[in-house]
Amino acid sequence: MGIQGQGGRPGEPDDSVPDGLTAPDLVQLEHYPAPARLQSYVTTLFTLRSAAPRISDVLPAAVGYLAFVQCGTGLIRFASGRADHAFPETLLTPTSAAAGLEVDGPWHMVVAALSPFGWAALTGLDAGDHADRAYDAAEVLGEHAAALGEQMRALHRAAPHDGAALIAELAAFIEPRLRPLNPRHTALIARVAEWISGSFSPELADLQRTAGYSSRQLQRLVERYFGTSPKQLARKYRALRVAALLQSDETSEERAAELVNLFYDQSHLIREMRHFLGRTPSRLAKGENSLLSEAIGLRNYREFKPNVARMPGD
């Protein structure tokens, strides 16, 4: 579908969106379902590979990731201007905005996408204090992370296309390291997810009325587990979910027009997409996205469980 419903106006130019992104067919991404025992903590497990000597992409604002790199070296550029080198075993904290990714390939990595439950239970880190960073996973999770990285690289050398074996090792590493959370906080995380899922533009007053915390406590706890304030969280998932629908062939022109009208005007839509996805609506419509942008695919909001922000009405 093309993105219509914008008063017939053409998309505005966006010089800040990087050109020269790696072509989609040069990056292969394969998803694996999380084992049942991990499904509250890990939204999906996947492998990512490319034989290209240089990979350039933009990672949409996302949850936290635990990644074990089999080959390739990379740099992550955050919206704040900070740039962190990726480690062989990388813990990418929840991101509040799109982040640029530059990799010297060939590249292969095995990744667990962590739910807010999973981020807190695995790392114990305050997502707000540590947002938009890349850490050496061994410094956070202990020397066993480095040992597993070496083991996984050995497995990769012996059987470079056996992604399932690497995924199994990653899942086995995560499970025994999950720590119990405060039950009230667990209930709040679930409530915030319900709140986000109820509308593309949920009212903060609705969350405050049912959260069981003061406004200040609610702000602090949402930042702790989700990496940003409730208001910013709602903005983030509105942009990500609208982008998923706008780039889908399932979305009619009439539905696209309704989605566009969720924003004040076309300029507001473009700014939000640029901030949270690193791309403009016109680029989404043209399909100028690598497989990294599967992070905003429709099935992420419908198939992967748990989901921080289901599509309203699903």
C-alpha positions in Angstrom: 0.0 0.0 0.0 1.1 3.6 -0.5 0.8 6.0 2.4 -2.1 8.2 1.4 -4.6 10.0 3.7 -2.2 12.9 4.1 -4.2 15.4 2.3 -2.6 14.3 -1.0 0.6 16.1 0.0 4.0 14.5 -0.9 6.3 13.4 1.9 8.7 16.1 3.2 12.4 15.6 2.4 14.4 14.3 5.3 18.2 14.9 5.0 18.8 13.6 8.5 17.8 10.0 7.6 21.0 8.3 6.5 21.4 7.2 2.9 23.3 4.1 1.9 21.5 1.7 4.2 22.4 -1.9 3.5 20.1 -3.6 1.0 17.5 -5.9 2.7 18.6 -8.9 0.7 22.1 -8.7 2.1 20.9 -9.3 5.7 19.3 -12.5 6.8 17.2 -12.7 10.0 15.7 -15.9 11.3 13.3 -15.9 14.3 13.0 -18.7 16.9 10.2 -19.0 19.4 11.3 -18.5 23.0 10.9 -21.7 25.1 7.7 -21.7 27.2 9.6 -21.2 30.4 11.1 -18.0 29.1 8.1 -16.4 27.3 7.4 -13.9 30.1 11.0 -12.7 29.8 12.1 -13.0 26.2 9.9 -11.7 23.4 11.8 -13.5 20.6 15.2 -15.1 19.9 16.8 -14.6 16.5 20.0 -14.9 14.5 21.2 -12.1 12.2 23.8 -12.6 9.5 25.3 -10.8 6.5 28.3 -11.5 4.3 28.6 -7.9 3.3 31.9 -6.2 4.2 30.1 -3.2 5.5 26.6 -3.0 7.0 24.8 0.2 7.8 21.3 0.4 9.3 19.1 2.1 11.8 17.6 0.2 14.7 14.2 1.5 15.8 13.6 2.4 19.4 13.4 -1.0 21.1 13.5 -3.2 24.2 16.7 -4.4 25.6 18.8 -7.0 23.8 21.4 -9.6 24.8 23.5 -10.4 21.8 26.4 -12.8 21.3 28.5 -11.8 18.2 30.0 -14.7 16.3 31.8 -12.4 13.8 31.9 -8.8 12.8 32.6 -5.6 14.8 30.2 -2.7 15.2 29.4 0.8 16.5 26.0 2.0 17.8 25.2 5.7 17.5 22.5 6.8 19.8 20.3 9.9 19.4 22.0 11.6 22.3 25.2 11.7 20.2 26.8 9.0 22.2 28.5 6.2 20.3 29.3 2.8 21.9 31.3 0.0 20.4 29.5 -3.4 20.3 31.2 -6.0 22.5 31.6 -9.7 21.6 28.9 -10.2 24.2 26.7 -7.1 24.2 23.9 -6.0 26.4 22.0 -3.3 24.5 19.9 -1.3 26.9 16.3 -0.2 26.1 16.5 2.6 23.6 14.4 5.8 23.7 15.0 6.7 20.0 16.3 5.2 16.8 20.0 4.3 16.9 22.4 4.0 13.9 24.3 0.8 13.5 27.6 0.5 11.6 29.2 -2.9 11.2 32.4 -4.2 9.6 31.4 -7.7 8.3 30.9 -10.4 7.6 28.5 -10.4 10.5 26.7 -13.0 12.5 25.0 -12.6 15.9 22.6 -14.5 18.1 20.1 -12.3 20.0 17.5 -12.4 22.7 15.0 -9.5 22.8 14.1 -8.9 26.5 10.7 -7.9 27.7 10.6 -5.4 30.6 10.2 -8.4 32.9 13.2 -10.0 31.3 15.4 -6.9 31.4 14.8 -6.4 35.1 15.0 -10.1 36.1 18.2 -10.8 34.1 20.2 -7.6 34.6 18.8 -5.9 37.7 19.6 -2.6 36.1 17.3 0.4 36.2 16.3 0.8 32.5 15.9 4.6 32.9 19.3 5.1 34.4 21.0 2.9 31.7 18.9 3.7 28.6 20.6 4.2 25.3 23.8 2.3 26.1 25.7 -0.8 25.0 27.5 -2.7 27.7 29.9 -5.6 27.9 27.5 -8.3 29.0 30.3 -10.0 31.0 30.6 -6.9 33.2 26.9 -7.1 34.0 26.1 -10.8 33.9 29.5 -12.2 35.0 32.3 -14.1 33.4 30.0 -16.9 32.3 28.8 -14.6 29.6 32.3 -14.4 28.1 32.7 -18.1 28.4 29.5 -18.7 26.6 30.5 -16.3 23.9 33.7 -18.3 23.3 31.7 -21.6 23.3 29.1 -20.2 20.8 31.9 -18.9 18.5 33.4 -22.4 18.5 30.0 -23.9 17.7 29.6 -21.4 14.9 32.9 -22.3 13.4 32.1 -26.0 13.4 28.5 -25.5 12.1 28.1 -22.0 10.8 24.4 -22.5 9.7 23.1 -24.3 12.8 21.3 -21.3 14.4 19.1 -23.6 16.5 22.1 -24.9 18.4 23.2 -21.4 19.2 19.7 -20.3 20.2 19.5 -23.3 22.6 22.7 -22.3 24.3 21.5 -18.7 24.7 18.2 -19.8 26.2 19.9 -22.1 28.6 22.2 -19.3 29.7 19.3 -16.9 30.4 16.9 -19.1 32.4 19.0 -19.8 35.6 20.0 -16.1 35.8 16.5 -14.7 36.1 15.8 -13.2 39.5 12.3 -12.8 41.1 10.8 -9.3 40.9 8.8 -7.4 43.5 5.2 -8.8 43.0 3.7 -5.3 43.1 6.2 -4.2 40.4 5.3 -7.2 38.3 1.7 -6.3 38.5 2.5 -2.7 37.5 4.5 -3.8 34.4 1.5 -5.9 33.3 -0.8 -3.0 33.9 1.4 -0.6 31.9 1.4 -3.1 29.0 -2.4 -3.3 29.1 -2.6 0.5 29.2 -0.4 0.8 26.1 -2.3 -1.9 24.3 -5.7 -0.3 24.8 -5.1 2.6 22.5 -2.7 4.2 20.1 -2.9 7.3 22.3 -3.7 6.1 25.8 -4.5 8.7 28.4 -2.0 9.0 31.3 -4.9 9.7 33.7 -6.3 6.2 33.0 -3.0 4.6 34.1 -2.6 6.8 37.1 -6.2 5.9 38.2 -5.5 2.2 38.3 -1.8 1.9 38.9 -1.9 2.0 42.7 1.0 4.5 43.0 1.4 8.2 43.3 2.2 10.1 40.1 5.8 10.5 41.2 6.2 6.8 42.1 4.5 5.8 38.8 6.9 7.9 36.8 9.9 6.4 38.6 8.8 2.8 38.3 7.8 3.1 34.6 11.3 4.6 33.8 12.9 1.8 35.9 11.3 -1.0 33.9 10.6 0.5 30.5 13.5 3.0 30.2 11.3 6.1 29.7 8.4 8.0 31.2 4.8 6.9 30.6 4.2 9.8 28.3 7.3 9.0 26.2 6.5 5.3 26.2 3.1 6.0 24.7 4.7 8.2 22.0 7.2 5.5 21.3 4.7 2.7 20.8 2.3 4.9 18.9 5.0 5.6 16.3 6.2 2.0 16.2 2.8 0.4 15.8 1.6 3.0 13.3 4.7 2.4 11.3 4.1 -1.4 11.3 0.6 -0.8 9.9 1.6 1.8 7.4 4.2 -0.5 5.8 1.9 -3.5 5.7 0.0 -4.5 2.5 -2.9 -5.5 4.8 -3.6 -1.9 5.6 -6.1 -0.2 3.4 -5.8 3.4 2.2 -8.8 4.3 4.5 -7.1 2.8 7.5 -3.8 4.5 6.6 -5.7 7.9 6.6 -7.1 7.1 10.1 -3.6 6.3 11.4 -2.1 9.5 10.0 -4.8 11.4 11.7 -3.5 10.2 15.1 -0.9 12.9 14.7 -1.4 16.7 14.7 -0.3 17.1 11.1 2.0 15.6 8.6 5.1 17.3 10.0 4.3 15.8 13.4 4.0 12.4 11.9 7.4 12.7 10.1 9.1 14.0 13.2 7.8 11.1 15.3 8.8 8.5 12.7 12.2 10.1 12.3 12.8 10.1 16.0 11.7 6.6 16.9 12.4 4.8 13.7 15.1 6.8 12.0 13.0 6.8 8.8 10.2 8.9 7.3 6.8 7.6 6.3 7.7 7.8 2.6 10.7 5.5 3.2 8.5 3.0 5.0 6.1 3.1 2.0 8.9 2.5 -0.4 10.1 -0.5 1.5 13.6 0.9 1.9 14.2 -1.1 5.1 16.6 -3.8 5.9 15.6 -6.9 7.8 16.6 -5.1 11.0 13.3 -3.3 10.6 11.5 -6.5 11.2 11.5 -5.0 14.7 8.5 -3.1 13.6 6.8 -5.8 11.6 3.1 -6.6 12.3 3.8 -10.0 13.6 5.9 -8.5 16.4 2.7 -7.1 17.8 0.5 -10.1 17.1 2.6 -13.3 17.2 5.4 -12.7 19.7 4.5 -13.1 23.3 4.8 -11.4 25.7 4.1 -8.1 23.9 4.7 -4.8 25.5 2.1 -3.1 23.2 -0.4 -5.2 21.3 -2.2 -3.5 18.4 -5.4 -1.9 19.9 -8.4 -4.1 19.2 -6.3 -7.2 18.5 
